[in-house]
Amino acid sequence: RANLIRFNFLAEREAFTRTETGHYHLNVVRMKTASQELAGRILQLQGDGDLEGVRALEKQYGTLSSTLTSDLSRVEAGGVPVDVIFQHANK
């Protein structure tokens, strides 16, 4: 759910855009500003112990849209790895 909150929050602030072909393009300036805003909001909620505020944030941004579901299915079908595991050189 945390990933959905980040994704939807950043999308709302146009930190990235999705083309009609399903490709995503990053706006570096907006990403920096939106990331700082979201981090500030989360830290404020945590610091205040604001459970109702957290629930409101989850309700507003914690949903999976049909478009994102479709894009994730396309990634999975294409065999694109979603988890990167780094192995230490000594192992």
Salt bridges, closest charged atoms under 4 A:
GLU12 OE1 - ARG13 NH1 2.43
GLU14 OE1 - ARG30 NH1 2.35
GLU37 OE1 - ARG13 NE 2.98
GLU52 OE2 - ARG55 NH1 3.00
ASP71 OD2 - ARG18 NE 2.66
ASP71 OD1 - ARG74 NH2 3.46
